[in-house]
Amino acid sequence: MPDIADLIVVGAGMAGVAAAAHLAAGRRVVLLERESQPGYHSTGRSAALFTETYGNRAIRTLTGASRAFYEAWADGFAEHPILKPRGALMFAMPGQEAELDAAWDDLSALDPRVRRLDAQEARAMVPVLRPECVIGAVYEPDAMDIDVHELHQGYLRRLRQRGGRIVADAEVRALAPSAGAWTASTTAGEFIAPIVVNAAGAWADALAALAGLPPIGLIPKRRTALTVAPPARIDTGAWPMTLDVGESFYFKPDAGRLLVSPADETPMEPCDVQPDELDVAIAIDRLTRATTIEVTRVERKWAGLRSFVADKTTVCGFDPLTQGFFWLAGQGGYGIQTAEGMARCAVSLIEGRGLPPDIAAKGLDAAVLSPARFR
């Protein structure tokens, strides 16, 4: 017999579990995940940083709308703090003077606590930066590390506490509307609900195709990361996330090691993406050219997909071409830091109430998020 619910959420990454946890308050929610465990793809491979200066205006608004919830982790949602102080240092190399000026103009307008540093101040903060590679920097003190695992597990716990069901190994093979409801035929059985929430990440366009809907133009892009040993006899724990102003690479402390990325954005088909050896080599080369860090061994390497639409703004809303098909996709590199704000928007829009008042008061219009902009 089919499993009947009020809502089917497809995809147990951060966007899906956050929305499902909120939606389960008073509703029967089934969360379908094609893999054997939630968060296997992009969520489980994120090196997330929380910063309210990152992304366009809509993304910044949704990030700001998430902060208070993340800071209130002690209300029983999580067992450990979600946010921890980190800071972010964007440094400029010779020839990047114009980029440094532009970064300062942009970031200082968004956050009055942002500081401009000279080369000596930047190297005092991150002493491995080579003197000849730094002409100055912009420092954002309020940037925070996000405990991605703790946040994801918190939403999963809340979903279960509210009676929501999580079904793994449930790849959707067909999705058909009938008599005011959607039937999702999966490898774990059939599920029926009047509303389907498409939180399928890199596979969101493919899920829409099963429903007979055109794509929104989602482009998954590979991001590579690796960890290496920190310099000997140097305490790196208080270093900020450090990136060059051209965003060609970054590094930051991570569980006693250094996480490094070439900040690549290589378009890919949806897949269980793996790191490319060339990108790993590029990351190491850029790190060792700009710093005195010596890399003798890569301890771990991985890659994730960050899925973007053309305007790099999350897609959140009902598809105007059918009934009951709700998009929650295209989070790009912002999905972790905006998860709570996006989940609240999704619930409010599904209930027909528009955006939450506090988010709308910041000037965000539902039309900016709606999939109707692609139709």
N, C-alpha and C positions, 0 to 999 in steps of 0.2 A: 504494500500500500504506500502511496506517496506520503511524504512528510509535509504537513500543512503548517504554515507560519504566517505572521503578519508581514514580515520582511525577510528577504534573502539578501545577505551581503556577500559578495563574491570577492575574495582576496583578504588574507589575514595578515597583511603587512600593517604598518603603523596607521595608515589612513583607515583601513577597513576595521581594525579592532577598536580604534577610538570611536568611530561612528557607531559600530555595533554596540559598544558598551553604553553609549548615551541612548541609543534607540531602544535598548532592552528595558528601559524604565517603563514598565506598563505595557510592553508589547512582546509578542513571541518572535524572537529573532533567531535565525539560523545563519551562522557564518561558515561559508564554504571555502576550503583551502585546497588547492590542487596538490601541494606538497605534503610530505608526511608530518611536517611541523609548521606552525605559524612563523612568519617573519624570516623565511629561509632566504629570500632574494635580497632586495635592496635594503630593507629594514635591518636585516641581520648583518649587513656589510657596511653600515654607515659610520662615518667618523664625524658625527654631527657636532656642530657648534651652534649655540644659541646667540644670535645677534640681531638686534632690531634695526640695523642699518643695511641688512643684506636683502637684495631683491628689489622689485619695483614697489610702488606704493601699496598695492593690494597685498602683496606678500608681507610687507612690513606691518601693515595693519593686523593681519591674521597672526603674525608672530607676537605682536604686542598683546593681542587678545588671549594668548596662551600662557603668558608669563606668570600671572598670579596663580593659576592652577598648578603649574610646575613647581612654584615656590612653596605651595601648601601641601607638599607631599606627606606631611606628618598626620594628615586627617584619616589615615588608614588606607589610603590609595596605594602607597608604596612603603617599602621597608627601609629605604635609604633615600637621601636627597636626590632629586632629579637633576638639579642644576648645581654646578660647582664653579667657583671663580676660575677663570683662565686668562682672559684678556686676549687681544689680537693685535699683532704688530705687522703693519704693511710697510715694508721697506722699499726704497728705490735705489737702483744701481746707476752708475754714470750713464747719462743719456736718457734717463727717465724723469728728468726734472718736470716736464709738462704733465706727465702722468701723476707725479706726486702732488703737484699743485691741484690737479683736478680731483684727486682722491681727498685731499684736505677740504676743498670747497664742498664736495658732496657730503662727506661724513660729518664735518663740523656743523653743517646745517641741520643734520638729523639728530645729533647727540651733542649737547653742550659740554659733556665730559671728555669728548675726544681731544687728544693732545697732539700737537706737532712736535716731533723730536729732531734734533740734529743727529749727525752720524755718531758722535760720541755717546749721546744718550741712548740711541738705539743699541749700540754695542754693549753698553752697560747692562741693558736688559737681556740681551742675547749675545753673550761674549764670544760665541764661535763664529759670528759673522765676520768675514774678512774685511779689514779696513778699506781696501781698494774697491770693495763691492757695495759700499753703503754711502750714500750722500745725505740721507735723511729718512724719516719714517713718519707714519701716522699711527697712533696707538689708541685703541678702543678698550678702555678698562672694564666696561660692562659686559663684554662678550663672555659667555659661559660655556663650559663643557656640559653636554647632555648625556646622562646615563641612559642610553637608548634601550638597553636590555631591561632596566628597571621600569622605564616608562611603558614599554610594550607589555611586560608582564603585569603591570598594574592595571592596564586596560583589560587584559585577558581575565584577571581575577574579578574585576568589577562586572564584566560580562557574565561570567559564571554565577556570581553572587545574585545577579538579577534574573537568573533563569535562562540566559541565552545558551544556545548550543553551538559548539565548535565541531565541525566535521572535517577531518583531514583526509588526504588521499581522495578528494572529491573534485576531480577535474570536470568542469562543465563541458559536455559534448554537444548539447543542444539546448536552445532557449526559445520557447514558443509562447505567444500570448493566446489565451482562450478564455472566454466568458469572464473578462475583467481580472484575470490573474495570469501570472507567468509560471510556466512549468520548466524547471531546470532539470534536465536529465544529466546525471553525473555518473562517474565511476563508483560512487557510493550510494546510488539510488536516485529516486525522483523527489524533488522538493517543489512545493507550490506556494506562491504568495502573490498578493496584488502588486507588490513593489519589489523591484530588484535594484540593489545599490551596486553599481559597477566600480569596485575598488580594486580592480585586477592589475594595477600597476602597468608594467610594460605590455601586458596582454589586454589592456582595456579596449583598444580598437578591435582586437580579435573577438572579444566577448560581444561587443556591439554588433559585429558582423553575424554572429550566431542569432542575434535578435532581429536581423534584417535591417540594421541601421547603418548609415554611412559612417566612416571614421571621422574623428576630430583632428586627424593629422598628427597623432602622437609619434614622437621620435625618441626611442630609447638611446641613451648615450653612455658608453662605458666610462667608468671612473676607476682608475687603478690605485691601489694603496699597498704599502709594505711596511714592515717594522724592522728596525735595525737597533743595535746596541747604542746607548748614549756614550758620549766621550768619557773616558776613564777619569775618576776622581773629580768629576764636576756634577754638582747637584742641578739637575735639569727640571726638577718637579715644579718649580715656579715659573718656568719659561712660558710666555704666551704662545698661542698659535702664531706662527711666523710665515708670512707669504710675501712674495715680491709683488710690487704694485702692478706688474703686468699679468699677475695670476698665472704664472707659468709653472709654479710648484709651491708646495707648502710643507711644513713639518710642525709637529707638536708633541709634547710628552704624552705617553699613553701607557699606563700600567707599568712604569719603570723602564719602558723602552721609548724609542722615537718612532712615531708614525710619519711616513713620508708619502707624498703623492705628486705626480707630475701635473695634476689638475687637468687630465685629459678629458676630452668630450668627443669620443669617437662614435658616430652613429652605428647602431647595431640592430639586427632583428631581435625580437624577444627571445631570450635563451637563458640557460644557466651559465652566465657569462664567466669567463676565466681571464686572469691577467695575461696580457701580452708581454713577452719577454723584452721587446723593444721599449715598451713604456716603462717597465721596471728599470731598464738600463738608463733611460732618459731621466727618470726621477733621481737615480743615484748620481748621475753626471751633474745635474743642476744643483743638487745638494752639496756635492763636494767642491764645485766651482765657487759657490757663494759662501761656503763655510769651511772651517778647518776640521769638520767631522770626517773621520776616516771610516769607510764602510768595507769591512772584510767579509761580511756574510749577511745575506738577507735571511732573517729569522722566520718571517711569514710574509706571504703575498696573497692578494685577493683582488677581486674587482666586483663592482656592482653596477646596476643600470639606473640611471637618473633619467626619467622620462619627461620630455618637454613638449608643449604645444607651441605654436608660432610666437605667441605673445608672452610666453614664459609665465603665465598666470594660471593657477589651479583651475580646473573645470569642476564646478559644483552646481548641480541643478538638474531638473527634469529635462529630458530630451523632448523638444517640441513636436517631433515627428511621430510620437507614439504615447501611450499612457503607461505610467508606472515604471519607467526606466530612468533611473537616477544616476548621473555621472558623478564620480568622486575620483578624479584622475588628473594626471599631468602635474604632479607636485614638484617635478624637477629635483633640484637640490635643496628644496625647502620643506620637504614633507614631514620631517621630524619636528622642527621648531614650530611649524604651524598646525600640528595635528589636533590640538585641543580646540583652537579657534575654528578650524575647518569642520571638526565634528559638530560643534555647536551650530555652525551655519547649516550643515546638512540636516540636522534634526529640525531646525526652525523652518527651513525651506520645505522639507517633506511634510511638515504639519501645516503648510500654507500660511505661515506667519511672516514671511519675508526674512531678512537677516535679523539676528539678535540686536536689540536696540543699542547696546553699547558699541557694537561693531558698526552698525549703520551710522551712529553718531560721529564716527571717525571719518565719514565721507565715502565709505565703501558702498557701492551699488550692486545689487544682486545681478544686474545685467553684465557686469564686468566678469563675473564668475560663470555665468550661464553658458551651457553648450549651444544655446541659440545663436551665439556670435559666430559659430562655424556653419550654421545652416543657411 
